[in-house]
Amino acid sequence: MVRDLGRSLLAEGRVMIRTLLLRASVAVLILGAWEIAPRAGLADPTFLPPFSSVVDALWNWIASGEIVRHVSISLQRTALGLGLSILIGVPLGILIGTSHLFAGAFDGPLQASRQVSAIALFPVFILFFGIGELSKVMIIFWASVWPILLNATAGVTDVDPVLIRSARSMGARGLVLFRKVTLPAATPAIFTGIRTGAAYAFMVLVAAEMIGANAGLGFLVLHSQEVFRIPQMYAAIVALAIFGLVLNKLLLVLEHNLTSWRAAATGH
């Protein structure tokens, strides 16, 4: 048994190493092509500078500490907008998924509202909330709340009926049934919605920070383009991508910790 476990761990380790090597190879090829194309005349270096120039610009921002201020402001806006969407989207999605009466009453308005993109609502948000921080937070909220709400609803409604019947046969009812069975079973879908909502939040972050902002990664992208500092523009885009990847990784780790019981139950 110990020998079988060792073989299984060794096989998993080999798969992980191969996956990491494949990902690293793809990244090296993409970045290498980025570096070579402008130097070889395949792309205009005025509009696509070599990747090393972008790294230099990003490093200068890091060394001066300027990037820290912009990242912290973007993080604050994202955290407020995404946090608000979680606070509203998760409970509302659970309520829709568990209450047929509530779902029937609000399904129409919610379906209609989610068809309106956050970008289309920019003038409305500015009209009601001005060009300050609140309008930026609300734009991020609107973009990120819908995948969270829909996944929370789907997570609750897709809970295995066998689990529900088994819990009821053992006397679980009401809040106990919800807390012990429904919510844990729906948690993976809820976290999928949160990660998708975070991705949507980053999609509109740049646009939100183009509205009367003087700081933030989105502002850096726009300002660098306006003053034609192209390496700095790409550096801001790279920083934005890294920022999003780190947040997604943190959400994955949190999801793994909160749903570790699934791995134990399935033996993976």
Secondary structure, DSSP 8 states (H G I E B T S, - for coil): -HHHHHHHHHHHHHHHHHHHHHHHHHHHHHHHHHHHHHHTTSS-TTTS--HHHHHHHHHHHHHHTHHHHHHHHHHHHHHHHHHHHHHHHHHHHHHHHH-HHHHHHHHHHHHHHHTS-TTTTHHHHHHHHTTSHHHHHHHHHHHHHHHHHHHHHHHHHTS-HHHHHHHHHTT--HHHHIIIIIHHHHHHHHHHHHHHHHHHHHHHHHHHTTSS-SSSHHHHHHHHHHTT-HHHHHHHHHHHHHHHHHHHHHHHHHHHHHTHHHHHHHT-
